[in-house]
Amino acid sequence: MERRLAAILAADVVGYTRLMGWDEAGTLHRLTALREQIVQPLIARHRGRVVKLMGDGLLVEFSSVVDAIACAAAWQERVVEHEAEGDVAKQVRFRIGINVGDVIVEGDDIHGDGVNIAARLEGLADPGGICLSEDAYRQVRGKTEVEFQDLGERALKNVAEPVRVYRVANRGSGAVSAKLASGPRSLPDKPSIAVLPFTNMSGDPEQEYFSDGITEDIITGLAKVSGLFIIARNSVFTYKGKAVKIQQVSQELGVRYVLEGSVRKAGNRVRITAQLIDGDTGGHIWAERYDRDLSDVFHIQDEISQSIVEAAKVATAPKERSDIQKTPTTNMEAYQFYLRGRQFLHEMTKKNLELARQMFLKAIELDGDYVHAYAGLADCGSVLCLFYDDDPETLKDTLSHSRKALQLDPDLAEAHVSHGLALWLTGDDAAAKSEFETAIRIDPTLYEGYWFLGRIYMNRGDFERSAEMFERASDVRGDDLQSMMMITTTYDGLGLRAKAKASAERAYRSAERRHRHNPDDARAAYVGAMSLVFLGDSARALEWADLAAAIESDDARTTYNLACVYARLGATDKALEYLDLSVKNGRCRRQIKWVEIDPDLAAVRDEPRFKQIIEEWGGSEKR
């Protein structure tokens, strides 16, 4: 039996079955052209050997990891360029995994753990992306201009020990260029789950916060499992209180599985039911009912998460299991105040942020070491400071609360984001960036980390890196309106007009669905309006803008976004009217710096009235 050390590259087409279902002949034609014109010449140029050529993938052997990385980066970039002008939904994208290790040679074929790990790494890569093992990283580090992001240890199927994984993340590399030019992405090819809001069966509407909190905790727990793709809270809660068909939810959110359930809380007892359903067939995969003491609620959440992981046949790393099982507090009264606070925090209006702050403070009174309550308190203060509150004491308290959260748990990713946001508000961008990067390193699925990094890069005018961060945020929350619109804006700033339009189409579809489920959602209305502006439909954009104003004309964020819509439409007077109204509605002075660089307001920035508004807004204080 012959053995040798080799660098192995495994590549696979993203969503191959879906592409073939839409256009079998066209997909085969494009894939053949890509292989003959791009992939195989690049492999030959970098001294590689095609071991296997499969319907939707390749296995390639190199004698050098540096050659393998160089080939992969060029491969991804050239494929994007080739596919850029086609229908976004039908574009071919590859995932690539690279490993270096011992292989068993049988004729022209190779086998062994070295090959298996490369294949598993390919499954972890983004569309248009590249993942590599720690062994491969060690050999390539410092020998190429490509930069890498540490994704931590991952449990790989049929691999005995967890493997530390790195992602190619360098600006201007093939992988990043692919990311920027690829437009909207399909969901990853791994088990995807939507957790619908659990129904409150307590007979008391005041208990909604508790059933919603159980739902969100299950979402958070499952999101810690790298082998699953979990639809974010904002997306699934649009179905709250609606009579929906599981197959409809599965189709709209693009998921294979849907979890639904109910919660009945009475005194110190709780009954929770849960059932996992196949979105294609509507058939039940797993179901359970739990009748327990209220103090067992965290164990129930853990059991539900573990049952879903087993049903989806996904491996979990030891740290993922311990993170799911971690109990945030032993004081159930404090937990209930925390859930109330979190419910108010999601609403994001000034009144609800103040209420959330009161709830978190009460939770801390009951449990002085409740780290999540301190992080929530810091988030309340940060958002108030960001949009509504100019009081320096509020920011001072926010920094104190975020430091306390980190003191209690230095490994809590959410606490690093809270502290980073507070630091950002003080003007310390470098320290804030470091905190956001730490948060992502701890938890690569943390939306807020990517979102605020995107804002930092955008403020610097670095639209390329900003786009990458907003894309990552959108990956985590696939139906998030906020990140979709920022992606659209950054693509526009990069001059990628076709990609900006494709992103706007995706944002509009999501806004339309959000509005259909919740007609009083002002954010859906103004995002719908801005999406239509980018799509060139001014008449309908004005209709959606009028809708947003009718829903919430007294909120500083809504009126500011309406100013942006009208500025993009060239309606200068209306844009300035809404900008002035946003200031009168309480938009804080910290936002002046952003207003002075926001690309959406570029058309009105030279207007005398704009300068007057800024001057009056800033008052006599130094900015």
C-alpha positions as CSV (number, residue, x, y, z in Angstrom):
1,M,0.0,0.0,0.0
2,E,1.5,3.3,-1.1
3,R,1.2,6.4,1.0
4,R,2.3,10.0,0.5
5,L,1.8,13.5,1.9
6,A,-0.3,15.7,-0.3
7,A,-2.4,18.9,-0.4
8,I,-5.9,18.0,-1.3
9,L,-8.5,20.4,-2.8
10,A,-12.2,19.3,-2.8
11,A,-14.6,21.5,-4.7
12,D,-18.4,21.3,-5.1
13,V,-21.1,23.3,-6.9
14,V,-23.4,25.2,-4.6
15,G,-27.1,24.1,-4.9
16,Y,-26.3,21.8,-7.9
17,T,-29.6,19.9,-7.5
18,R,-31.6,23.2,-7.5
19,L,-29.7,24.5,-10.5
20,M,-30.4,21.3,-12.5
21,G,-34.0,21.4,-11.5
22,W,-34.4,24.9,-13.0
23,D,-32.3,24.4,-16.1
24,E,-30.6,21.1,-16.6
25,A,-29.2,21.7,-20.1
26,G,-28.1,25.3,-19.3
27,T,-26.4,24.3,-16.1
28,L,-24.5,21.4,-17.7
29,H,-23.4,23.7,-20.5
30,R,-22.1,26.4,-18.2
31,L,-20.4,23.9,-15.8
32,T,-18.6,22.3,-18.7
33,A,-17.5,25.7,-20.0
34,L,-16.2,26.7,-16.6
35,R,-14.2,23.5,-16.2
36,E,-12.7,23.6,-19.7
37,Q,-12.0,27.3,-19.9
38,I,-11.1,28.2,-16.3
39,V,-10.8,25.4,-13.7
40,Q,-8.7,22.8,-15.6
41,P,-6.2,25.3,-17.0
42,L,-5.7,26.9,-13.5
43,I,-5.1,23.4,-12.0
44,A,-2.5,22.7,-14.7
45,R,-0.9,26.1,-14.2
46,H,-0.5,25.4,-10.5
47,R,0.9,21.9,-11.0
48,G,-2.2,20.1,-9.7
49,R,-3.7,16.8,-10.8
50,V,-7.4,16.1,-11.1
51,V,-8.0,12.8,-9.2
52,K,-11.8,12.7,-9.7
53,L,-14.2,14.6,-11.8
54,M,-17.8,14.2,-10.6
55,G,-21.1,15.6,-11.8
56,D,-20.9,18.6,-9.4
57,G,-17.4,18.6,-8.0
58,L,-13.7,17.8,-8.3
59,L,-11.0,16.2,-6.1
60,V,-7.6,17.7,-6.9
61,E,-4.1,16.8,-5.6
62,F,-1.2,19.2,-5.2
63,S,2.3,18.7,-4.0
64,S,2.2,22.2,-2.4
65,V,-0.4,23.9,-0.2
66,V,0.7,27.3,-1.6
67,D,-0.1,26.1,-5.1
68,A,-3.5,24.8,-3.9
69,I,-4.4,28.1,-2.3
70,A,-3.3,30.2,-5.2
71,C,-5.3,28.0,-7.6
72,A,-8.4,28.1,-5.4
73,A,-8.3,31.9,-5.1
74,A,-7.9,32.4,-8.8
75,W,-10.5,29.8,-9.5
76,Q,-13.2,31.5,-7.4
77,E,-12.4,35.0,-8.8
78,R,-12.5,33.8,-12.5
79,V,-15.7,31.9,-12.0
80,V,-17.4,35.0,-10.6
81,E,-16.2,37.1,-13.5
82,H,-17.5,34.5,-16.0
83,E,-20.9,34.3,-14.4
84,A,-21.4,37.9,-13.5
85,E,-23.7,38.9,-16.3
86,G,-26.1,35.9,-16.0
87,D,-29.3,35.5,-14.1
88,V,-28.2,35.7,-10.4
89,A,-30.4,32.8,-9.3
90,K,-28.8,30.5,-11.9
91,Q,-25.2,31.5,-11.5
92,V,-22.7,28.7,-10.8
93,R,-20.7,29.0,-7.5
94,F,-18.2,26.7,-6.0
95,R,-17.3,25.9,-2.4
96,I,-13.7,24.8,-1.9
97,G,-12.0,22.9,1.0
98,I,-8.2,22.4,1.3
99,N,-6.3,20.0,3.6
100,V,-2.8,18.6,3.8
101,G,-2.3,15.1,5.0
102,D,-1.3,11.5,4.5
103,V,-3.2,9.8,1.6
104,I,-3.5,6.2,0.5
105,V,-2.7,5.8,-3.2
106,E,-4.5,3.2,-5.3
107,G,-3.7,3.6,-9.0
108,D,-4.8,7.1,-9.9
109,D,-7.1,7.4,-6.9
110,I,-6.4,8.6,-3.4
111,H,-8.2,7.8,-0.1
112,G,-7.8,8.4,3.7
113,D,-8.5,11.0,6.4
114,G,-6.6,13.7,4.4
115,V,-9.2,13.4,1.6
116,N,-12.2,13.1,4.0
117,I,-11.2,16.3,5.9
118,A,-10.9,18.3,2.7
119,A,-14.3,17.2,1.6
120,R,-15.8,18.2,5.0
121,L,-14.1,21.6,4.9
122,E,-15.6,22.2,1.5
123,G,-19.1,21.9,3.1
124,L,-18.2,24.6,5.6
125,A,-17.1,27.1,3.0
126,D,-19.3,30.0,1.8
127,P,-20.5,30.1,-1.8
128,G,-17.5,31.4,-3.6
129,G,-15.4,30.8,-0.5
130,I,-12.5,28.7,0.6
131,C,-11.9,26.8,4.0
132,L,-8.7,25.1,5.0
133,S,-7.5,23.0,7.9
134,E,-5.0,24.1,10.6
135,D,-2.4,21.8,9.1
136,A,-2.8,23.5,5.7
137,Y,-2.8,26.9,7.3
138,R,0.5,26.3,9.1
139,Q,2.2,25.5,5.8
140,V,0.8,28.4,3.8
141,R,0.9,31.2,6.5
142,G,3.3,34.0,5.6
143,K,3.9,32.5,2.1
144,T,1.0,34.2,0.3
145,E,-0.8,37.6,0.3
146,V,-4.0,35.8,1.2
147,E,-5.3,36.6,4.7
148,F,-7.2,34.1,6.9
149,Q,-9.9,34.2,9.5
150,D,-9.9,31.7,12.3
151,L,-13.3,30.0,12.6
152,G,-12.3,27.9,15.6
153,E,-12.5,24.1,16.1
154,R,-15.3,22.3,14.3
155,A,-16.6,18.8,14.6
156,L,-16.4,17.1,11.2
157,K,-18.5,14.1,10.2
158,N,-16.6,10.8,10.3
159,V,-13.5,12.6,11.7
160,A,-12.5,11.5,15.2
161,E,-11.1,14.8,16.5
162,P,-12.3,18.4,16.0
163,V,-10.4,20.3,13.4
164,R,-9.5,24.0,13.6
165,V,-10.8,25.7,10.5
166,Y,-9.6,28.8,8.7
167,R,-11.4,30.8,6.1
168,V,-9.8,32.8,3.3
169,A,-10.7,36.4,4.2
170,N,-8.3,38.7,2.5
171,R,-9.4,41.8,0.7
172,G,-9.1,41.5,-3.0
173,S,-8.5,37.8,-3.0
174,G,-10.5,35.5,-5.2
175,A,-12.7,34.4,-2.3
176,V,-13.5,38.0,-1.2
177,S,-14.0,39.2,-4.7
178,A,-16.4,36.3,-5.2
179,K,-18.2,37.3,-2.1
180,L,-18.6,40.9,-3.3
181,A,-19.7,40.0,-6.8
182,S,-21.9,37.0,-6.2
183,G,-25.0,38.9,-5.3
184,P,-27.7,37.4,-3.0
185,R,-26.8,34.0,-1.8
186,S,-28.8,30.8,-1.4
187,L,-28.9,29.2,2.0
188,P,-26.0,26.9,2.9
189,D,-26.3,23.2,1.9
190,K,-26.7,22.0,5.4
191,P,-29.7,21.2,7.6
192,S,-31.7,24.4,7.8
193,I,-34.4,25.0,10.4
194,A,-37.0,27.7,11.2
195,V,-38.2,27.8,14.8
196,L,-41.7,29.3,14.7
197,P,-42.8,31.4,17.7
198,F,-44.2,29.0,20.3
199,T,-47.9,29.5,21.0
200,N,-48.8,30.9,24.4
201,M,-51.3,28.5,25.9
202,S,-51.5,30.1,29.3
203,G,-54.7,31.9,28.6
204,D,-53.0,35.2,29.7
205,P,-51.7,37.6,27.0
206,E,-49.3,39.0,29.6
207,Q,-47.5,35.6,29.4
208,E,-46.5,36.2,25.7
209,Y,-43.1,37.4,26.8
210,F,-42.4,33.9,28.3
211,S,-43.4,31.8,25.3
212,D,-41.5,34.3,23.0
213,G,-38.5,34.0,25.3
214,I,-38.5,30.2,25.2
215,T,-38.6,30.4,21.4
216,E,-35.7,32.8,21.2
217,D,-33.6,30.8,23.6
218,I,-34.1,27.7,21.5
219,I,-33.1,29.6,18.4
220,T,-30.0,30.9,20.2
221,G,-29.0,27.5,21.4
222,L,-29.4,25.9,17.9
223,A,-27.5,28.7,16.3
224,K,-24.4,27.6,18.3
225,V,-24.3,24.4,16.3
226,S,-22.0,25.0,13.3
227,G,-23.6,22.1,11.3
228,L,-27.0,23.8,11.3
229,F,-28.4,26.9,9.6
230,I,-31.0,28.5,11.8
231,I,-33.3,31.3,10.6
232,A,-33.0,34.3,12.8
233,R,-35.6,35.6,15.3
234,N,-36.6,38.6,13.2
235,S,-37.6,36.5,10.3
236,V,-39.6,33.8,12.1
237,F,-41.5,36.2,14.3
238,T,-43.2,37.7,11.3
239,Y,-45.4,34.5,11.5
240,K,-46.3,35.1,15.1
241,G,-50.1,34.7,15.7
242,K,-50.7,33.8,12.0
243,A,-52.3,30.6,10.8
244,V,-49.7,29.3,8.3
245,K,-49.0,26.1,6.5
246,I,-45.7,24.4,7.3
247,Q,-44.9,23.9,3.6
248,Q,-45.5,27.6,3.0
249,V,-43.1,28.6,5.8
250,S,-40.5,26.1,4.5
251,Q,-40.8,27.6,0.9
252,E,-40.8,31.2,2.0
253,L,-37.8,30.9,4.3
254,G,-36.0,28.3,2.2
255,V,-35.6,25.7,5.0
256,R,-35.8,21.9,5.2
257,Y,-37.2,21.7,8.7
258,V,-39.7,23.7,10.8
259,L,-40.0,23.5,14.6
260,E,-43.3,24.5,16.2
261,G,-44.6,24.2,19.7
262,S,-46.5,25.7,22.6
263,V,-45.9,26.9,26.2
264,R,-48.3,26.7,29.1
265,K,-47.1,28.4,32.3
266,A,-49.1,28.1,35.5
267,G,-47.5,29.1,38.8
268,N,-44.3,27.1,39.3
269,R,-45.2,24.5,36.6
270,V,-44.6,24.7,32.8
271,R,-45.7,22.5,30.0
272,I,-43.8,22.8,26.7
273,T,-44.6,20.8,23.5
274,A,-42.4,20.8,20.4
275,Q,-42.5,19.0,17.1
276,L,-40.0,19.0,14.2
277,I,-41.7,18.8,10.8
278,D,-40.2,18.1,7.3
279,G,-41.0,21.2,5.3
280,D,-41.2,19.2,2.0
281,T,-43.7,16.5,3.1
282,G,-45.3,18.0,6.2
283,G,-44.5,14.8,8.0
284,H,-43.5,14.7,11.7
285,I,-39.8,13.8,12.4
286,W,-39.8,14.2,16.1
287,A,-42.2,15.3,18.8
288,E,-42.2,15.6,22.6
289,R,-44.1,17.0,25.6
290,Y,-42.5,18.2,28.8
291,D,-44.4,18.7,32.1
292,R,-41.8,20.1,34.6
293,D,-41.2,22.5,37.4
294,L,-40.5,26.0,36.1
295,S,-36.9,25.7,37.4
296,D,-36.3,23.0,34.8
297,V,-37.0,25.3,31.8
298,F,-33.3,25.5,30.8
299,H,-33.0,21.7,30.8
300,I,-36.1,21.5,28.6
301,Q,-34.6,23.9,26.1
302,D,-31.4,21.8,26.1
303,E,-33.3,18.6,25.6
304,I,-35.2,20.1,22.7
305,S,-32.0,21.4,21.0
306,Q,-30.2,18.1,21.5
307,S,-33.2,16.2,20.0
308,I,-33.2,18.4,17.0
309,V,-29.5,18.0,16.5
310,E,-29.9,14.2,16.6
311,A,-32.9,14.3,14.2
312,A,-30.9,16.3,11.7
313,K,-27.9,13.9,12.1
314,V,-25.5,16.7,12.8
315,A,-22.3,16.3,14.9
316,T,-21.6,18.9,17.7
317,A,-18.2,19.9,19.0
318,P,-17.6,19.7,22.8
319,K,-17.7,23.5,23.1
320,E,-20.9,23.7,21.2
321,R,-22.5,21.2,23.5
322,S,-21.3,23.0,26.6
323,D,-22.5,26.3,25.3
324,I,-26.0,24.9,24.7
325,Q,-26.1,23.4,28.2
326,K,-24.9,26.6,30.0
327,T,-27.5,27.9,32.6
328,P,-27.6,31.7,32.6
329,T,-29.2,32.1,36.1
330,T,-30.7,30.0,38.9
331,N,-33.2,32.7,39.8
332,M,-36.3,32.1,37.8
333,E,-37.9,35.5,38.7
334,A,-34.8,37.2,37.4
335,Y,-35.0,35.1,34.2
336,Q,-38.6,36.3,33.7
337,F,-37.7,39.9,34.1
338,Y,-34.8,39.4,31.7
339,L,-37.2,37.9,29.1
340,R,-39.5,40.9,29.5
341,G,-36.6,43.2,29.0
342,R,-35.5,41.4,25.9
343,Q,-39.0,41.6,24.4
344,F,-39.0,45.4,24.9
345,L,-35.5,45.7,23.5
346,H,-36.5,44.1,20.2
347,E,-39.1,46.8,19.6
348,M,-36.3,49.5,19.5
349,T,-38.5,52.5,20.1
350,K,-37.3,55.0,22.7
351,K,-40.2,54.2,25.1
352,N,-39.6,50.4,24.8
353,L,-35.9,50.8,25.3
354,E,-36.6,52.6,28.6
355,L,-38.9,49.8,29.6
356,A,-36.3,47.2,28.7
357,R,-33.7,49.0,30.8
358,Q,-36.1,48.8,33.8
359,M,-36.6,45.1,33.3
360,F,-32.9,44.4,33.1
361,L,-32.2,46.4,36.2
362,K,-34.8,44.4,38.1
363,A,-33.2,41.1,36.9
364,I,-29.9,42.3,38.2
365,E,-31.4,43.2,41.6
366,L,-32.5,39.6,41.9
367,D,-29.3,38.1,40.5
368,G,-26.3,40.4,40.8
369,D,-24.2,38.0,38.6
370,Y,-26.7,37.8,35.7
371,V,-24.3,38.5,32.8
372,H,-26.9,38.5,30.1
373,A,-28.9,41.1,32.0
374,Y,-25.8,43.3,32.2
375,A,-25.2,42.9,28.4
376,G,-28.9,43.7,27.8
377,L,-28.7,46.8,29.9
378,A,-25.6,47.9,28.0
379,D,-27.4,47.3,24.7
380,C,-30.3,49.5,25.8
381,G,-28.0,52.3,26.7
382,S,-26.0,52.0,23.4
383,V,-29.1,52.1,21.2
384,L,-30.5,55.0,23.2
385,C,-27.2,56.8,22.8
386,L,-27.0,55.9,19.1
387,F,-30.4,57.2,18.1
388,Y,-32.1,59.2,20.9
389,D,-30.0,60.2,24.0
390,D,-27.2,62.8,24.1
391,D,-26.8,62.6,27.9
392,P,-23.1,61.7,28.6
393,E,-24.2,59.9,31.8
394,T,-26.1,57.4,29.7
395,L,-23.0,56.5,27.8
396,K,-20.9,56.4,31.0
397,D,-23.4,53.9,32.5
398,T,-23.4,51.9,29.3
399,L,-19.6,51.5,29.4
400,S,-19.8,50.4,33.0
401,H,-22.5,47.8,32.4
402,S,-20.7,46.3,29.4
403,R,-17.5,46.1,31.4
404,K,-19.4,44.3,34.2
405,A,-20.7,41.8,31.7
406,L,-17.2,41.1,30.4
407,Q,-15.9,40.8,34.0
408,L,-18.6,38.2,34.7
409,D,-17.9,36.2,31.5
410,P,-15.0,37.2,29.3
411,D,-16.1,34.5,26.8
412,L,-19.6,35.9,26.2
413,A,-19.6,37.1,22.6
414,E,-22.7,39.3,23.2
415,A,-20.9,41.2,26.0
416,H,-18.0,42.0,23.6
417,V,-20.4,43.4,21.1
418,S,-22.1,45.5,23.8
419,H,-18.8,46.8,25.0
420,G,-17.6,47.4,21.4
421,L,-20.8,49.4,20.6
422,A,-20.3,51.6,23.7
423,L,-16.6,52.2,22.7
424,W,-17.7,53.1,19.2
425,L,-20.1,55.7,20.6
426,T,-17.2,57.3,22.5
427,G,-15.3,57.6,19.2
428,D,-12.8,54.9,19.8
429,D,-13.2,53.0,16.5
430,A,-10.0,50.9,16.9
431,A,-11.0,49.5,20.3
432,A,-14.6,48.9,19.1
433,K,-13.3,47.1,16.0
434,S,-11.2,44.9,18.2
435,E,-14.2,44.0,20.5
436,F,-16.4,43.2,17.5
437,E,-13.7,40.9,16.0
438,T,-13.3,39.2,19.3
439,A,-17.1,38.6,19.5
440,I,-17.0,37.0,16.0
441,R,-14.0,34.9,16.9
442,I,-15.9,33.5,19.9
443,D,-19.2,33.1,18.0
444,P,-19.0,33.2,14.2
445,T,-22.8,33.3,14.0
446,L,-23.2,36.6,15.9
447,Y,-25.1,38.9,13.6
448,E,-24.3,42.1,15.6
449,G,-20.5,41.6,15.4
450,Y,-20.6,41.6,11.6
451,W,-23.2,44.4,11.4
452,F,-21.2,46.9,13.5
453,L,-17.9,46.0,11.7
454,G,-19.7,46.8,8.5
455,R,-20.7,50.2,9.8
456,I,-17.1,50.9,11.0
457,Y,-15.7,50.1,7.5
458,M,-18.5,52.0,5.8
459,N,-17.7,55.1,7.9
460,R,-14.1,54.8,6.7
461,G,-15.3,54.7,3.1
462,D,-14.0,51.1,2.8
463,F,-17.1,49.8,0.9
464,E,-15.4,46.5,-0.1
465,R,-14.8,45.3,3.5
466,S,-18.1,46.9,4.5
467,A,-19.9,44.8,1.9
468,E,-18.2,41.6,3.1
469,M,-19.3,42.3,6.7
470,F,-22.9,43.0,5.7
471,E,-22.9,39.9,3.6
472,R,-21.8,37.9,6.6
473,A,-24.5,39.5,8.7
474,S,-27.1,38.6,6.1
475,D,-25.8,35.0,6.1
476,V,-26.5,34.8,9.8
477,R,-29.9,36.5,9.5
478,G,-31.1,35.4,6.1
479,D,-34.2,37.6,6.0
480,D,-32.8,40.7,7.8
481,L,-34.0,43.9,6.1
482,Q,-31.3,46.0,7.6
483,S,-28.3,44.1,6.3
484,M,-29.9,43.7,2.9
485,M,-30.3,47.4,2.4
486,M,-26.7,48.1,3.6
487,I,-25.5,45.5,1.1
488,T,-27.4,47.3,-1.6
489,T,-25.9,50.7,-0.6
490,T,-22.3,49.3,-0.5
491,Y,-22.6,47.5,-3.9
492,D,-23.9,50.8,-5.3
493,G,-20.9,52.6,-3.7
494,L,-18.6,50.1,-5.3
495,G,-20.1,50.7,-8.7
496,L,-21.6,47.2,-8.9
497,R,-24.9,48.3,-10.2
498,A,-26.2,44.9,-11.3
499,K,-25.4,43.5,-7.9
500,A,-27.0,46.4,-6.1
501,K,-30.1,45.9,-8.1
502,A,-30.2,42.1,-7.3
503,S,-29.7,42.9,-3.6
504,A,-32.6,45.4,-3.8
505,E,-34.8,42.9,-5.4
506,R,-34.1,40.5,-2.5
507,A,-34.7,43.2,0.1
508,Y,-38.0,44.2,-1.5
509,R,-39.3,40.6,-1.5
510,S,-38.5,40.3,2.2
511,A,-40.0,43.7,3.0
512,E,-43.1,42.8,1.1
513,R,-43.5,39.5,3.0
514,R,-42.8,41.2,6.3
515,H,-45.4,43.9,5.6
516,R,-47.9,41.2,4.6
517,H,-47.5,39.5,7.9
518,N,-47.3,42.7,9.9
519,P,-48.9,45.8,8.2
520,D,-47.8,48.0,11.1
521,D,-44.1,47.4,10.6
522,A,-42.7,50.8,9.6
523,R,-39.2,49.4,8.9
524,A,-40.6,47.0,6.3
525,A,-42.4,50.0,4.7
526,Y,-39.3,52.2,4.4
527,V,-37.0,49.4,3.4
528,G,-39.6,48.5,0.7
529,A,-39.6,52.1,-0.4
530,M,-35.8,52.3,-0.7
531,S,-35.6,48.9,-2.5
532,L,-38.0,50.2,-5.1
533,V,-35.9,53.4,-5.5
534,F,-32.9,51.2,-6.4
535,L,-35.1,49.2,-8.7
536,G,-36.2,52.3,-10.6
537,D,-39.9,52.2,-9.6
538,S,-40.3,55.7,-8.3
539,A,-44.1,55.6,-8.2
540,R,-44.4,52.5,-6.0
541,A,-41.5,53.8,-3.9
542,L,-43.5,56.9,-3.0
543,E,-46.5,54.7,-2.1
544,W,-44.4,52.7,0.3
545,A,-42.8,55.9,1.7
546,D,-46.3,57.2,2.4
547,L,-47.2,54.0,4.1
548,A,-44.1,54.3,6.4
549,A,-45.1,57.8,7.3
550,A,-48.6,56.8,8.1
551,I,-47.4,54.1,10.4
552,E,-44.7,56.0,12.4
553,S,-44.1,59.6,11.5
554,D,-43.1,60.5,15.1
555,D,-40.1,58.2,15.3
556,A,-36.6,59.6,14.5
557,R,-35.4,56.5,12.7
558,T,-38.4,56.2,10.4
559,T,-38.3,59.9,9.5
560,Y,-34.6,59.8,8.9
561,N,-35.0,56.8,6.5
562,L,-37.8,58.6,4.7
563,A,-35.4,61.5,4.2
564,C,-33.0,59.1,2.5
565,V,-35.7,57.7,0.3
566,Y,-36.7,61.1,-1.0
567,A,-33.1,62.2,-1.4
568,R,-32.5,59.2,-3.6
569,L,-35.6,60.1,-5.6
570,G,-34.4,63.7,-6.1
571,A,-37.2,65.2,-4.1
572,T,-35.0,67.6,-2.3
573,D,-37.6,69.6,-0.4
574,K,-39.3,66.5,0.9
575,A,-36.0,64.9,1.9
576,L,-35.0,68.0,3.9
577,E,-38.4,68.2,5.5
578,Y,-38.1,64.6,6.8
579,L,-34.5,65.2,7.9
580,D,-35.6,68.2,9.9
581,L,-38.5,66.2,11.3
582,S,-36.1,63.4,12.3
583,V,-34.1,65.9,14.3
584,K,-37.3,67.3,16.0
585,N,-38.3,63.7,16.7
586,G,-35.2,63.3,18.9
587,R,-32.4,62.0,16.7
588,C,-29.3,62.5,18.8
589,R,-26.3,64.7,17.8
590,R,-24.0,61.6,17.7
591,Q,-25.7,60.8,14.3
592,I,-24.5,64.1,12.7
593,K,-21.2,62.5,11.7
594,W,-23.1,59.7,9.9
595,V,-25.5,62.1,8.2
596,E,-22.6,64.1,6.8
597,I,-21.2,60.9,5.0
598,D,-24.4,58.8,4.4
599,P,-24.4,57.9,0.7
600,D,-28.2,58.1,0.6
601,L,-28.1,61.8,1.4
602,A,-25.4,62.7,-1.2
603,A,-27.9,64.5,-3.5
604,V,-29.0,67.0,-0.8
605,R,-25.7,67.6,1.1
606,D,-24.8,70.8,-0.8
607,E,-28.2,72.4,-0.2
608,P,-28.2,75.5,2.0
609,R,-31.1,74.1,4.0
610,F,-29.2,70.9,4.7
611,K,-26.3,72.9,6.2
612,Q,-28.7,74.9,8.2
613,I,-30.3,71.8,9.7
614,I,-26.9,70.4,10.6
615,E,-25.9,73.7,12.2
616,E,-29.1,74.0,14.2
617,W,-28.9,70.3,15.1
618,G,-25.4,70.5,16.5
619,G,-26.2,73.7,18.3
620,S,-23.2,75.4,19.9
621,E,-21.6,72.1,21.1
622,K,-18.3,71.0,19.5
623,R,-18.7,67.8,17.5
